[in-house]
Each structure stands twice: as structure tokens, then as C-alpha cells.
Amino acid sequence: MEHQDLLSGLIRLHVLHHAVEGELYGQWMIEELARHGYKLSPGTLYPMLRAMEKKGYLVSRDQRVGRSIRRVYSATPLGRDALAIARGKVRELIGELIEHD
């Protein structure tokens, strides 16, 4: 993905946004991000999800789906707080970006 280092923060915010709305799993998140123009492989997304969990933003559990087991993620209270702070910062940034168009 072009400019991955810059866009990875936006991807994390997108993941956190959906994790606050409800549970998500990796393949669904890959497809959701693709709808927004982000092309992530499982080898990129899954380590990102694990890192966000290790930092306390997400929590995961195993969910049985037929004969398979899927790991589902949801936001923790820390993740919810972080998203609330990020929303304010994103609003501020968007205001500045729009001013300079």
C-alpha cells in the first residue's frame, strides 16, 4: 500500500471505530477497509489487531462459526476513550485541511 506508514494511523482509527460499534473479525475488516480504498493483506492486518490488543485498545475472544473458530475483536474502555480523543483531533485536522484547499 502506497504511503502505508502515513495511512496506518487512519487504518487503526477505522478499526477502532468499528470495534466500538460492535465485534469485528479480520476478514470482515479487510473487506471493509477495501471498500474505503485500503488494500491490506492478512499478514498486515492481523499483527495490527494483535498489537492494538496488546496496547489495551481491543479485546478478543474465539467464536465458533460452524466447524471453524473465528477470533472476534471489540473495543475496551481504553479503546473507546482513545477513539473519542482521536475524533476531536481528526475534526481539528479536517478543519485545517479544508481551510487550505
PyMOL CGO cylinders between C-alpha atoms (Angstrom):
from pymol import cmd
from pymol.cgo import CYLINDER

trace = [
    CYLINDER, 0.00, 0.00, 0.00, 1.40, 3.36, -1.02, 0.3, 1, 1, 1, 1, 1, 1,
    CYLINDER, 1.40, 3.36, -1.02, 2.21, 5.69, 1.91, 0.3, 1, 1, 1, 1, 1, 1,
    CYLINDER, 2.21, 5.69, 1.91, 1.48, 2.87, 4.37, 0.3, 1, 1, 1, 1, 1, 1,
    CYLINDER, 1.48, 2.87, 4.37, 3.44, 4.49, 7.20, 0.3, 1, 1, 1, 1, 1, 1,
    CYLINDER, 3.44, 4.49, 7.20, 1.28, 7.61, 6.99, 0.3, 1, 1, 1, 1, 1, 1,
    CYLINDER, 1.28, 7.61, 6.99, -2.05, 5.83, 6.45, 0.3, 1, 1, 1, 1, 1, 1,
    CYLINDER, -2.05, 5.83, 6.45, -1.57, 3.16, 9.12, 0.3, 1, 1, 1, 1, 1, 1,
    CYLINDER, -1.57, 3.16, 9.12, -2.81, 5.53, 11.80, 0.3, 1, 1, 1, 1, 1, 1,
    CYLINDER, -2.81, 5.53, 11.80, -6.01, 6.12, 9.83, 0.3, 1, 1, 1, 1, 1, 1,
    CYLINDER, -6.01, 6.12, 9.83, -6.44, 2.38, 9.40, 0.3, 1, 1, 1, 1, 1, 1,
    CYLINDER, -6.44, 2.38, 9.40, -6.08, 1.86, 13.15, 0.3, 1, 1, 1, 1, 1, 1,
    CYLINDER, -6.08, 1.86, 13.15, -8.71, 4.55, 13.79, 0.3, 1, 1, 1, 1, 1, 1,
    CYLINDER, -8.71, 4.55, 13.79, -11.01, 2.88, 11.28, 0.3, 1, 1, 1, 1, 1, 1,
    CYLINDER, -11.01, 2.88, 11.28, -10.56, -0.47, 13.05, 0.3, 1, 1, 1, 1, 1, 1,
    CYLINDER, -10.56, -0.47, 13.05, -11.18, 1.14, 16.42, 0.3, 1, 1, 1, 1, 1, 1,
    CYLINDER, -11.18, 1.14, 16.42, -14.30, 2.89, 15.13, 0.3, 1, 1, 1, 1, 1, 1,
    CYLINDER, -14.30, 2.89, 15.13, -15.81, -0.43, 14.04, 0.3, 1, 1, 1, 1, 1, 1,
    CYLINDER, -15.81, -0.43, 14.04, -14.68, -2.19, 17.22, 0.3, 1, 1, 1, 1, 1, 1,
    CYLINDER, -14.68, -2.19, 17.22, -16.58, 0.42, 19.23, 0.3, 1, 1, 1, 1, 1, 1,
    CYLINDER, -16.58, 0.42, 19.23, -19.70, -0.15, 17.11, 0.3, 1, 1, 1, 1, 1, 1,
    CYLINDER, -19.70, -0.15, 17.11, -19.57, -3.91, 17.68, 0.3, 1, 1, 1, 1, 1, 1,
    CYLINDER, -19.57, -3.91, 17.68, -17.50, -7.02, 17.28, 0.3, 1, 1, 1, 1, 1, 1,
    CYLINDER, -17.50, -7.02, 17.28, -15.41, -7.45, 14.17, 0.3, 1, 1, 1, 1, 1, 1,
    CYLINDER, -15.41, -7.45, 14.17, -13.18, -10.14, 12.72, 0.3, 1, 1, 1, 1, 1, 1,
    CYLINDER, -13.18, -10.14, 12.72, -10.18, -9.92, 10.47, 0.3, 1, 1, 1, 1, 1, 1,
    CYLINDER, -10.18, -9.92, 10.47, -11.58, -10.91, 7.08, 0.3, 1, 1, 1, 1, 1, 1,
    CYLINDER, -11.58, -10.91, 7.08, -14.59, -8.64, 7.52, 0.3, 1, 1, 1, 1, 1, 1,
    CYLINDER, -14.59, -8.64, 7.52, -12.26, -5.77, 8.44, 0.3, 1, 1, 1, 1, 1, 1,
    CYLINDER, -12.26, -5.77, 8.44, -10.08, -6.42, 5.38, 0.3, 1, 1, 1, 1, 1, 1,
    CYLINDER, -10.08, -6.42, 5.38, -13.19, -6.22, 3.18, 0.3, 1, 1, 1, 1, 1, 1,
    CYLINDER, -13.19, -6.22, 3.18, -14.48, -3.11, 4.97, 0.3, 1, 1, 1, 1, 1, 1,
    CYLINDER, -14.48, -3.11, 4.97, -11.15, -1.35, 4.56, 0.3, 1, 1, 1, 1, 1, 1,
    CYLINDER, -11.15, -1.35, 4.56, -11.06, -2.36, 0.88, 0.3, 1, 1, 1, 1, 1, 1,
    CYLINDER, -11.06, -2.36, 0.88, -14.41, -0.59, 0.40, 0.3, 1, 1, 1, 1, 1, 1,
    CYLINDER, -14.41, -0.59, 0.40, -12.61, 2.58, 1.51, 0.3, 1, 1, 1, 1, 1, 1,
    CYLINDER, -12.61, 2.58, 1.51, -9.63, 2.08, -0.78, 0.3, 1, 1, 1, 1, 1, 1,
    CYLINDER, -9.63, 2.08, -0.78, -7.24, 0.41, 1.66, 0.3, 1, 1, 1, 1, 1, 1,
    CYLINDER, -7.24, 0.41, 1.66, -5.65, -2.81, 0.43, 0.3, 1, 1, 1, 1, 1, 1,
    CYLINDER, -5.65, -2.81, 0.43, -4.43, -4.85, 3.40, 0.3, 1, 1, 1, 1, 1, 1,
    CYLINDER, -4.43, -4.85, 3.40, -3.33, -8.44, 3.50, 0.3, 1, 1, 1, 1, 1, 1,
    CYLINDER, -3.33, -8.44, 3.50, -3.99, -10.71, 6.47, 0.3, 1, 1, 1, 1, 1, 1,
    CYLINDER, -3.99, -10.71, 6.47, -0.24, -10.53, 7.11, 0.3, 1, 1, 1, 1, 1, 1,
    CYLINDER, -0.24, -10.53, 7.11, -0.62, -6.79, 7.72, 0.3, 1, 1, 1, 1, 1, 1,
    CYLINDER, -0.62, -6.79, 7.72, -3.98, -6.63, 9.47, 0.3, 1, 1, 1, 1, 1, 1,
    CYLINDER, -3.98, -6.63, 9.47, -3.68, -9.49, 11.96, 0.3, 1, 1, 1, 1, 1, 1,
    CYLINDER, -3.68, -9.49, 11.96, -0.42, -8.23, 13.52, 0.3, 1, 1, 1, 1, 1, 1,
    CYLINDER, -0.42, -8.23, 13.52, -2.04, -4.79, 13.73, 0.3, 1, 1, 1, 1, 1, 1,
    CYLINDER, -2.04, -4.79, 13.73, -5.05, -6.23, 15.57, 0.3, 1, 1, 1, 1, 1, 1,
    CYLINDER, -5.05, -6.23, 15.57, -2.79, -8.14, 17.96, 0.3, 1, 1, 1, 1, 1, 1,
    CYLINDER, -2.79, -8.14, 17.96, -0.72, -5.01, 18.62, 0.3, 1, 1, 1, 1, 1, 1,
    CYLINDER, -0.72, -5.01, 18.62, -3.87, -2.98, 19.32, 0.3, 1, 1, 1, 1, 1, 1,
    CYLINDER, -3.87, -2.98, 19.32, -4.97, -5.70, 21.72, 0.3, 1, 1, 1, 1, 1, 1,
    CYLINDER, -4.97, -5.70, 21.72, -1.58, -5.77, 23.43, 0.3, 1, 1, 1, 1, 1, 1,
    CYLINDER, -1.58, -5.77, 23.43, -1.78, -1.99, 23.93, 0.3, 1, 1, 1, 1, 1, 1,
    CYLINDER, -1.78, -1.99, 23.93, -5.21, -2.39, 25.53, 0.3, 1, 1, 1, 1, 1, 1,
    CYLINDER, -5.21, -2.39, 25.53, -7.40, -0.83, 22.81, 0.3, 1, 1, 1, 1, 1, 1,
    CYLINDER, -7.40, -0.83, 22.81, -9.03, -4.11, 21.80, 0.3, 1, 1, 1, 1, 1, 1,
    CYLINDER, -9.03, -4.11, 21.80, -10.00, -7.36, 23.45, 0.3, 1, 1, 1, 1, 1, 1,
    CYLINDER, -10.00, -7.36, 23.45, -10.57, -10.60, 21.56, 0.3, 1, 1, 1, 1, 1, 1,
    CYLINDER, -10.57, -10.60, 21.56, -12.31, -13.88, 22.04, 0.3, 1, 1, 1, 1, 1, 1,
    CYLINDER, -12.31, -13.88, 22.04, -12.77, -17.03, 19.99, 0.3, 1, 1, 1, 1, 1, 1,
    CYLINDER, -12.77, -17.03, 19.99, -16.16, -17.57, 18.37, 0.3, 1, 1, 1, 1, 1, 1,
    CYLINDER, -16.16, -17.57, 18.37, -17.26, -20.86, 16.84, 0.3, 1, 1, 1, 1, 1, 1,
    CYLINDER, -17.26, -20.86, 16.84, -18.65, -20.49, 13.31, 0.3, 1, 1, 1, 1, 1, 1,
    CYLINDER, -18.65, -20.49, 13.31, -19.75, -23.89, 12.05, 0.3, 1, 1, 1, 1, 1, 1,
    CYLINDER, -19.75, -23.89, 12.05, -16.66, -26.06, 12.27, 0.3, 1, 1, 1, 1, 1, 1,
    CYLINDER, -16.66, -26.06, 12.27, -14.30, -23.10, 12.34, 0.3, 1, 1, 1, 1, 1, 1,
    CYLINDER, -14.30, -23.10, 12.34, -13.17, -20.82, 15.11, 0.3, 1, 1, 1, 1, 1, 1,
    CYLINDER, -13.17, -20.82, 15.11, -13.00, -17.11, 14.41, 0.3, 1, 1, 1, 1, 1, 1,
    CYLINDER, -13.00, -17.11, 14.41, -11.25, -14.52, 16.59, 0.3, 1, 1, 1, 1, 1, 1,
    CYLINDER, -11.25, -14.52, 16.59, -13.53, -11.53, 17.14, 0.3, 1, 1, 1, 1, 1, 1,
    CYLINDER, -13.53, -11.53, 17.14, -12.40, -8.19, 18.48, 0.3, 1, 1, 1, 1, 1, 1,
    CYLINDER, -12.40, -8.19, 18.48, -14.19, -5.42, 20.34, 0.3, 1, 1, 1, 1, 1, 1,
    CYLINDER, -14.19, -5.42, 20.34, -13.09, -2.14, 21.89, 0.3, 1, 1, 1, 1, 1, 1,
    CYLINDER, -13.09, -2.14, 21.89, -12.08, -1.85, 25.52, 0.3, 1, 1, 1, 1, 1, 1,
    CYLINDER, -12.08, -1.85, 25.52, -12.87, 1.19, 27.67, 0.3, 1, 1, 1, 1, 1, 1,
    CYLINDER, -12.87, 1.19, 27.67, -9.35, 2.45, 26.84, 0.3, 1, 1, 1, 1, 1, 1,
    CYLINDER, -9.35, 2.45, 26.84, -10.12, 1.99, 23.14, 0.3, 1, 1, 1, 1, 1, 1,
    CYLINDER, -10.12, 1.99, 23.14, -13.38, 3.89, 23.47, 0.3, 1, 1, 1, 1, 1, 1,
    CYLINDER, -13.38, 3.89, 23.47, -11.59, 6.76, 25.26, 0.3, 1, 1, 1, 1, 1, 1,
    CYLINDER, -11.59, 6.76, 25.26, -8.82, 6.81, 22.64, 0.3, 1, 1, 1, 1, 1, 1,
    CYLINDER, -8.82, 6.81, 22.64, -11.38, 6.96, 19.83, 0.3, 1, 1, 1, 1, 1, 1,
    CYLINDER, -11.38, 6.96, 19.83, -13.18, 9.87, 21.49, 0.3, 1, 1, 1, 1, 1, 1,
    CYLINDER, -13.18, 9.87, 21.49, -9.91, 11.80, 21.76, 0.3, 1, 1, 1, 1, 1, 1,
    CYLINDER, -9.91, 11.80, 21.76, -8.97, 10.89, 18.17, 0.3, 1, 1, 1, 1, 1, 1,
    CYLINDER, -8.97, 10.89, 18.17, -12.33, 12.12, 16.86, 0.3, 1, 1, 1, 1, 1, 1,
    CYLINDER, -12.33, 12.12, 16.86, -11.61, 15.57, 18.28, 0.3, 1, 1, 1, 1, 1, 1,
    CYLINDER, -11.61, 15.57, 18.28, -8.14, 15.61, 16.76, 0.3, 1, 1, 1, 1, 1, 1,
    CYLINDER, -8.14, 15.61, 16.76, -9.45, 14.43, 13.38, 0.3, 1, 1, 1, 1, 1, 1,
    CYLINDER, -9.45, 14.43, 13.38, -12.13, 17.17, 13.39, 0.3, 1, 1, 1, 1, 1, 1,
    CYLINDER, -12.13, 17.17, 13.39, -9.45, 19.75, 14.12, 0.3, 1, 1, 1, 1, 1, 1,
    CYLINDER, -9.45, 19.75, 14.12, -7.21, 18.41, 11.35, 0.3, 1, 1, 1, 1, 1, 1,
    CYLINDER, -7.21, 18.41, 11.35, -10.05, 18.28, 8.82, 0.3, 1, 1, 1, 1, 1, 1,
    CYLINDER, -10.05, 18.28, 8.82, -10.84, 21.91, 9.63, 0.3, 1, 1, 1, 1, 1, 1,
    CYLINDER, -10.84, 21.91, 9.63, -7.25, 22.89, 8.90, 0.3, 1, 1, 1, 1, 1, 1,
    CYLINDER, -7.25, 22.89, 8.90, -7.08, 20.78, 5.74, 0.3, 1, 1, 1, 1, 1, 1,
    CYLINDER, -7.08, 20.78, 5.74, -10.29, 22.31, 4.37, 0.3, 1, 1, 1, 1, 1, 1,
    CYLINDER, -10.29, 22.31, 4.37, -9.09, 25.85, 5.12, 0.3, 1, 1, 1, 1, 1, 1,
    CYLINDER, -9.09, 25.85, 5.12, -6.07, 25.30, 2.86, 0.3, 1, 1, 1, 1, 1, 1,
    CYLINDER, -6.07, 25.30, 2.86, -7.89, 23.85, -0.16, 0.3, 1, 1, 1, 1, 1, 1,
]
cmd.load_cgo(trace, "trace")
